[in-house]
Amino acid sequence: MTRLAVAAPSRVAADAAVEVARAGGSAVDAAIAAALVAMVNEVGLVSLSSGGFVAVQPASGAPYTVDGWMDRPGRGRGDDAPPPRTWDVTTDYGGGVTITIGPGSVATHGSLAAFGEAHARDGRLPWSELVAPAVEVARGGFALGSASRYYLDHVHETVFGWDGASHAALHDADGRLTGDQVVVPDLAATLEHVGAHGPRALHEGDLAQLLVDDLQARGGLLATADLAAYEPVVSAPLTTRVGPWTLATTPPPSVGGVVVASMLRLLDGRPRGGWDADDVAHLVRVQRAVLGHRREVLETAGDLDEAARAWLDRVDADHRAVLESGSTAHVSVTDADGAACSLTVSSGYGAGMIAAGTGIWLNNCLGEQELNPPGRPLAVGSRLLSNMAPTVGRHDDGSTLAIGSPGADRITTAVVSALAGFVGGMGLADAVAHPRVHVHRAGLPDEDVRVEDELTMYFGGVGAALTTRAGHLEAVADPRRAGVAEVVDPSLLG
């Protein structure tokens, strides 16, 4: 049995991590198992057709990240090919958003490929054992989680109702959204195939071909060549020193990691012991500066790596000059050996369709302007932008931390708020639960500062896990969402 702490999106996802821990799995194993379950029961938020990032702090050695985010598809597509089939849907969800959906909005997925890379490096159990809990959830049926249900209440007809298989899976005989017992035909068999054939099963072979055939027949861009060419990217993380903690987060193409790193640097050690009015005012200034720069520069940069380096160099050189001038699921795990794994995955808002014969709801990440802005040139096969910022940390005394959040453009402000509060002296649970602020539409004429008067899903859903120097395990699930925190520690039973 592995002693570990896990924060996951739901009870069944947390149970999957606990099952893997009891079988001797690593922090990486537990995080992957929980995330795979989320890909089954967090409908509308994430699915097997997703992208994501994994941040790992091994028990010994340097941290690393695995980029499994979305590629732009279209390899081998001729200039005379018909335009991809998409259309726009406007919804009140999230205060009002227009979503581009349909077969042509589906990007090249990469989550499972990233999981496979992390598992090859720091997993202990066979891959099939990590997939097994998700198979059982898919086979037996599941209840929609509160975040999934909230989103689907807005879009179950407009986004998820146009495709026959999608409509049938989510609606009862009277056409009402059903959330108590969702069974998706073919999904359990698909997961069994993934368990038997490995994480490349969605990129090569019969299952990948089945998915592409249906998409191509309905007007999608994604082709067999796109899936076969996809590779996860392992790289050194962006690291930031805050007090006695060294924090590591995702480098480009995740603008989320750049935003988190620069905000933490600009906070300059605030708060100290808890947030006061001056600290909050400073946080608003930091958000304005960083989110404004993101909108004006990072989102449209031709070379995001160079733009990110230049921005962080500027932040480090002159804080004052800088200050005066972005649907997801997350799992955090730390274990008693000192390893940490933080992973975030997303399918965007969903294309609204299930690929025939697979049970897989497909992503719509080409249809999110925040991730695929019109002003940013992006070649076929290149990564889209992402808000994700899964983060791991190591204290000078050897303690380890894993933290991250879902929440679109509120991911970064949620993570920074919780991290800054914790490193500044608050308890982990208090830091996660503390009210937040978010500068909405930074740098635009209709910018506004949104202050959290009562806890709400709008401000994200941080999940954090901590292992102290003394071996104490702690997990915290954000009270804003129905996440679950669990500690696997036999000593607590006696």
C-alpha positions in Angstrom: 0.0 0.0 0.0 1.2 3.5 -0.8 0.5 6.3 1.7 -0.8 9.3 -0.3 -3.1 12.2 -0.4 -5.4 13.0 -3.4 -7.8 15.7 -4.4 -10.1 14.7 -7.2 -13.2 16.0 -9.0 -15.6 13.4 -7.6 -16.1 10.6 -5.1 -15.6 7.9 -7.8 -12.5 9.6 -9.1 -11.0 9.8 -5.6 -12.0 6.1 -5.0 -10.0 5.1 -8.2 -6.9 6.8 -6.8 -7.4 5.1 -3.4 -7.8 1.7 -5.1 -4.6 2.2 -7.0 -2.7 3.4 -3.8 -3.9 0.3 -2.0 -2.4 -1.8 -4.8 0.9 -0.1 -4.4 0.7 2.4 -7.2 2.7 5.6 -7.3 1.4 9.2 -7.1 1.5 9.3 -10.9 -0.5 6.1 -11.1 -3.2 7.4 -8.7 -3.5 10.7 -10.5 -3.9 9.0 -13.9 -6.5 6.5 -12.5 -8.6 9.4 -11.1 -8.3 11.4 -14.3 -9.5 8.5 -16.4 -12.6 8.2 -14.2 -13.2 11.9 -14.6 -13.1 11.4 -18.4 -16.1 9.1 -18.0 -18.3 10.9 -15.5 -17.4 14.6 -16.0 -19.5 14.9 -19.1 -19.2 18.2 -21.0 -16.0 19.0 -19.1 -13.6 16.3 -20.1 -13.5 13.0 -22.0 -11.0 10.7 -23.6 -11.0 13.2 -26.5 -9.1 15.7 -24.4 -5.8 17.5 -24.0 -3.9 18.1 -20.8 -0.7 18.8 -18.9 1.0 16.7 -16.2 3.5 18.2 -13.7 5.6 15.7 -11.7 8.0 16.1 -8.8 9.6 12.7 -8.5 10.6 11.5 -5.0 14.2 12.4 -6.0 15.5 14.4 -8.9 14.2 17.4 -10.8 10.6 18.1 -11.7 9.3 17.8 -15.2 6.1 18.5 -17.2 4.4 16.5 -19.9 2.6 18.5 -22.6 -0.4 16.5 -23.9 -2.3 19.5 -25.1 -4.3 19.8 -28.4 -2.7 20.0 -31.9 -4.2 21.8 -34.8 -5.3 19.0 -37.2 -5.4 19.0 -41.0 -2.4 17.0 -42.2 -2.7 16.1 -45.9 -5.8 18.2 -46.4 -5.9 19.7 -49.9 -6.6 23.4 -50.6 -9.7 22.4 -52.5 -11.2 20.4 -49.6 -14.6 21.6 -48.4 -14.7 23.9 -45.3 -15.0 22.1 -42.0 -18.5 21.8 -40.7 -19.0 24.0 -37.6 -21.6 26.4 -36.2 -21.9 28.8 -33.3 -24.1 28.4 -30.2 -24.7 31.2 -27.6 -25.3 30.2 -24.0 -25.8 32.0 -20.7 -23.2 29.6 -19.1 -20.3 31.5 -17.5 -22.0 34.8 -17.8 -22.6 34.4 -21.5 -20.3 32.8 -24.1 -20.5 31.9 -27.8 -19.2 28.4 -28.5 -18.2 27.0 -31.9 -19.2 23.3 -32.1 -19.6 20.5 -34.7 -17.2 18.0 -36.3 -14.9 20.8 -37.6 -14.2 22.0 -34.1 -12.5 18.8 -33.0 -8.7 19.2 -32.4 -6.1 16.4 -32.1 -6.3 15.0 -28.6 -3.3 14.2 -26.4 -4.2 13.5 -22.8 -3.7 9.7 -22.9 -0.4 10.1 -24.7 0.8 12.4 -21.9 -0.4 10.0 -19.3 1.5 7.2 -21.0 4.7 9.2 -20.9 4.4 10.0 -17.2 3.4 6.4 -16.4 6.5 5.1 -18.3 8.7 7.4 -16.2 7.2 7.2 -12.7 4.4 4.6 -12.7 4.5 1.3 -10.9 1.4 -0.6 -11.7 0.5 -2.0 -15.2 -1.3 0.4 -17.4 -4.4 -1.9 -17.5 -4.8 -1.6 -13.7 -5.0 2.2 -14.0 -7.8 2.0 -16.6 -9.8 -0.6 -14.7 -11.7 1.7 -12.4 -12.8 3.8 -15.4 -14.0 0.7 -17.1 -16.2 -0.2 -14.1 -17.7 3.3 -13.9 -18.5 3.3 -17.6 -20.0 -0.2 -17.5 -22.2 0.3 -14.4 -23.3 3.8 -15.3 -22.8 7.0 -13.3 -24.4 10.1 -11.9 -23.4 13.5 -13.3 -21.2 15.5 -11.0 -22.4 19.0 -9.9 -20.1 20.9 -12.2 -21.1 18.7 -15.2 -24.8 19.0 -14.3 -24.5 22.8 -14.0 -22.9 23.1 -17.4 -25.3 20.7 -19.1 -28.3 22.4 -17.6 -27.4 25.3 -20.0 -26.3 23.3 -23.1 -27.8 19.8 -23.0 -30.0 20.6 -26.0 -28.0 23.3 -27.9 -24.6 21.6 -27.7 -25.2 18.0 -26.7 -28.6 17.5 -28.3 -27.9 17.8 -32.1 -26.1 14.4 -32.3 -28.4 11.4 -31.9 -26.1 9.3 -29.7 -25.2 12.2 -27.5 -28.9 13.2 -27.0 -29.9 9.6 -26.2 -27.2 9.2 -23.6 -28.1 12.3 -21.7 -31.9 12.5 -22.0 -34.9 10.5 -20.8 -37.8 9.4 -22.9 -39.5 12.7 -22.4 -36.4 14.7 -23.6 -35.4 15.9 -20.1 -31.7 15.9 -19.0 -31.1 12.8 -16.9 -28.2 12.9 -14.5 -28.8 10.0 -12.0 -27.8 7.0 -14.2 -25.9 7.8 -17.4 -24.8 4.8 -19.5 -22.9 5.5 -22.7 -23.0 2.6 -25.2 -19.5 1.4 -26.3 -17.6 3.5 -23.8 -16.7 0.6 -21.5 -15.5 -1.5 -24.5 -13.4 1.4 -25.7 -11.8 1.8 -22.3 -11.1 -2.0 -22.1 -9.4 -1.6 -25.5 -7.3 1.3 -24.1 -6.4 -0.8 -21.1 -5.3 -3.7 -23.3 -3.5 -1.8 -26.0 -2.0 1.1 -24.1 -2.2 4.9 -24.2 -1.5 5.1 -28.0 -4.8 3.3 -28.7 -6.5 6.6 -29.5 -3.7 7.5 -32.0 -3.1 4.2 -33.9 -5.1 1.1 -34.8 -8.7 0.2 -35.0 -10.1 2.6 -32.4 -8.3 5.6 -33.8 -9.5 4.7 -37.3 -13.1 4.4 -36.1 -13.0 7.8 -34.6 -11.5 9.5 -37.7 -13.9 7.7 -40.1 -16.9 9.1 -38.3 -15.5 12.6 -38.1 -14.4 12.7 -41.7 -17.8 11.5 -42.9 -19.5 14.4 -40.9 -17.2 17.2 -42.0 -14.3 17.2 -39.5 -10.7 18.1 -40.0 -9.1 15.4 -37.9 -7.3 12.8 -40.0 -5.5 9.5 -39.3 -2.2 11.3 -40.1 -2.9 13.8 -37.3 -3.4 11.2 -34.7 -0.4 9.1 -35.8 2.0 12.1 -35.8 1.0 13.3 -32.3 3.6 13.1 -29.6 3.6 14.3 -26.0 6.4 16.7 -25.1 8.5 16.3 -22.0 10.2 19.4 -20.8 11.7 21.3 -17.9 9.0 23.3 -16.1 8.8 27.0 -15.4 10.2 27.3 -11.9 9.6 30.2 -9.4 11.0 30.6 -6.0 8.5 31.8 -3.4 9.8 31.9 0.2 11.2 28.4 1.0 9.2 26.8 -1.8 10.4 26.0 -5.4 7.3 25.8 -7.5 7.2 24.2 -10.9 4.5 24.7 -13.5 3.8 24.3 -17.2 5.9 26.1 -19.9 4.5 27.3 -23.2 2.2 26.5 -25.0 0.3 26.7 -21.8 0.0 30.5 -21.2 -1.5 29.5 -17.9 2.0 28.5 -16.5 3.5 31.8 -17.6 0.7 33.7 -16.0 1.0 31.8 -12.7 4.8 32.2 -12.6 4.7 35.9 -13.3 1.9 36.6 -10.9 3.7 34.8 -8.1 6.9 36.7 -8.8 5.0 40.1 -8.9 3.2 39.3 -5.6 6.7 39.5 -4.0 5.9 37.3 -1.0 2.4 38.7 -0.3 0.3 37.9 1.7 2.2 37.4 4.9 0.1 35.5 7.3 -3.2 36.3 5.6 -4.8 38.6 3.1 -5.4 42.2 4.1 -6.9 45.0 2.1 -3.5 46.2 0.8 -2.6 42.7 -0.3 -5.9 42.3 -2.2 -5.3 45.7 -3.9 -1.9 44.6 -4.9 -3.2 41.3 -6.2 -5.7 43.2 -8.4 -2.8 45.3 -9.8 -0.8 42.1 -10.5 -3.8 40.5 -12.3 -4.4 43.6 -14.4 -0.7 43.7 -15.5 -0.3 40.0 -16.2 -3.7 39.3 -17.8 -3.5 42.4 -19.9 -0.1 41.4 -21.2 -1.5 37.9 -21.9 -4.3 39.4 -24.0 -2.2 41.9 -25.8 1.0 39.9 -26.4 1.0 36.3 -25.4 -2.2 35.2 -27.1 -1.1 36.5 -30.5 2.7 35.9 -30.3 4.1 34.1 -33.3 6.9 32.6 -31.0 5.3 32.0 -27.7 8.4 30.6 -26.1 10.4 33.8 -26.9 7.5 36.1 -25.8 7.2 34.2 -22.5 10.9 34.4 -21.8 10.9 38.1 -22.6 8.0 38.7 -20.3 9.4 36.8 -17.3 12.8 38.6 -17.8 10.9 41.9 -17.7 9.0 40.8 -14.5 12.3 39.9 -12.8 14.1 43.0 -13.9 11.5 45.6 -12.8 8.4 44.8 -10.9 7.3 48.4 -10.6 7.5 49.1 -14.4 5.4 46.0 -15.1 2.7 46.9 -12.6 2.3 50.4 -13.8 1.9 49.8 -17.3 -8.4 31.6 -19.4 -13.8 23.9 -18.7 -11.4 21.4 -17.2 -10.9 18.7 -14.5 -7.9 18.6 -12.1 -6.3 15.9 -9.9 -3.5 16.5 -7.3 -1.6 13.7 -5.5 1.4 13.6 -3.2 2.8 10.5 -1.6 4.8 9.7 1.5 8.0 9.1 -0.5 8.0 12.8 -1.5 6.6 12.5 -5.0 3.9 14.8 -6.3 1.7 14.7 -9.5 -0.6 17.5 -10.6 -2.6 17.1 -13.8 -5.2 19.1 -15.6 -7.3 17.9 -18.6 -10.0 19.4 -20.8 -12.2 18.8 -23.8 -13.2 22.5 -24.1 -16.9 23.0 -24.2 -17.4 19.8 -26.2 -18.2 19.5 -29.9 -21.6 17.9 -29.0 -21.0 14.6 -30.7 -20.1 11.0 -29.8 -17.8 9.3 -32.3 -19.9 6.4 -33.7 -19.0 3.0 -32.1 -16.7 4.5 -29.5 -18.8 6.2 -26.8 -16.3 9.1 -26.8 -17.7 12.6 -26.6 -15.4 14.7 -28.8 -13.7 18.0 -27.9 -14.3 21.4 -29.5 -11.0 23.1 -28.8 -10.7 24.5 -32.3 -13.9 26.4 -31.5 -12.6 28.2 -28.4 -11.3 31.6 -29.5 -9.4 31.9 -26.2 -7.4 28.8 -27.1 -7.3 29.4 -30.9 -7.4 33.2 -31.3 -7.9 34.5 -34.9 -4.9 36.8 -34.5 -2.4 34.0 -33.7 -0.9 32.2 -36.7 -0.9 28.4 -36.1 0.4 25.8 -38.5 -1.1 22.4 -38.9 0.4 20.1 -36.2 1.1 23.0 -33.8 -0.2 23.2 -30.3 -3.1 25.4 -29.3 -3.0 27.8 -26.4 -4.0 26.6 -22.9 -4.9 28.2 -19.6 -3.8 25.1 -17.6 -1.3 25.4 -14.9 -0.9 22.2 -12.9 1.9 22.9 -10.4 4.1 20.9 -8.1 6.4 22.3 -5.4 9.2 21.3 -3.0 10.0 23.0 0.2 13.5 23.5 1.4 12.7 21.0 4.2 11.6 18.3 1.7 7.8 18.8 1.9 6.0 18.4 -1.4 2.9 20.0 -2.8 0.6 19.4 -5.8 -2.0 22.0 -6.8 -4.1 23.1 -9.7 -7.6 24.0 -10.8 -10.2 23.9 -13.5 -12.0 27.1 -14.4 -11.1 28.4 -17.9 -9.5 31.9 -17.6 -9.9 31.8 -13.8 -7.5 28.8 -13.5 -4.5 31.0 -13.1 -6.0 33.5 -10.6 -7.4 30.6 -8.5 -4.1 28.8 -8.3 -2.2 32.0 -7.5 -4.6 33.0 -4.8 -4.4 29.6 -3.1 -0.6 29.3 -3.5 0.1 32.8 -2.3 -2.0 32.3 0.8 -0.5 29.0 1.6 3.1 30.0 1.1 2.3 33.2 3.0 1.5 31.3 6.1 -2.2 30.2 5.9 -3.2 26.6 6.4 -3.7 24.7 3.1 -7.5 24.4 3.6 -7.9 28.0 4.5 -5.8 29.2 1.6 -7.9 27.2 -0.9 -11.2 28.3 0.6 -10.3 32.0 1.0 -12.4 34.4 -1.1 -10.9 35.4 -4.4 -10.8 38.3 -6.9 -10.5 38.1 -10.7 -9.9 40.9 -13.1 -12.3 40.1 -16.0 -11.3 41.2 -19.5 -8.1 42.8 -18.3 -7.0 45.7 -20.5 -10.3 46.2 -22.2 -12.7 49.1 -21.8 -15.3 46.9 -20.1 -12.9 45.4 -17.6 -14.3 44.8 -14.2 -12.9 43.4 -10.9 -15.0 40.5 -9.7 -14.9 40.0 -5.9 -16.1 36.8 -4.5 -18.8 37.6 -1.9 -19.8 34.0 -1.5 -18.1 30.8 -2.7 -19.1 30.0 -6.3 -17.8 27.8 -9.1 -17.0 30.8 -11.2 -13.8 31.3 -9.3 -12.4 27.8 -10.0 -12.1 24.6 -8.0 -8.6 24.2 -6.6 -7.4 20.7 -5.6 -4.3 20.4 -3.5 -2.3 17.7 -1.8 0.6 18.1 0.6 3.2 15.8 2.2 5.1 17.5 5.0 8.7 16.8 6.1 7.4 14.7 8.9 5.3 12.5 6.5 1.9 14.0 7.4 -0.5 13.8 4.4 -3.1 16.4 3.7 -5.6 16.7 0.8 -7.9 19.7 0.1 -10.8 19.9 -2.3 -12.2 23.3 -3.1 -15.6 23.9 -1.3 -16.7 25.7 -4.5 -17.1 22.4 -6.3 -18.0 18.9 -5.4 -14.5 17.6 -5.3 -13.3 15.0 -2.9 -10.1 14.8 -0.8 -8.8 11.5 0.5 -5.8 10.4 2.5 -4.6 6.8 2.2 -2.7 6.1 5.5 -3.1 2.8 7.4 -1.8 4.4 10.5 -4.9 6.5 10.7 -7.1 3.4 11.1 -5.5 2.3 14.3 
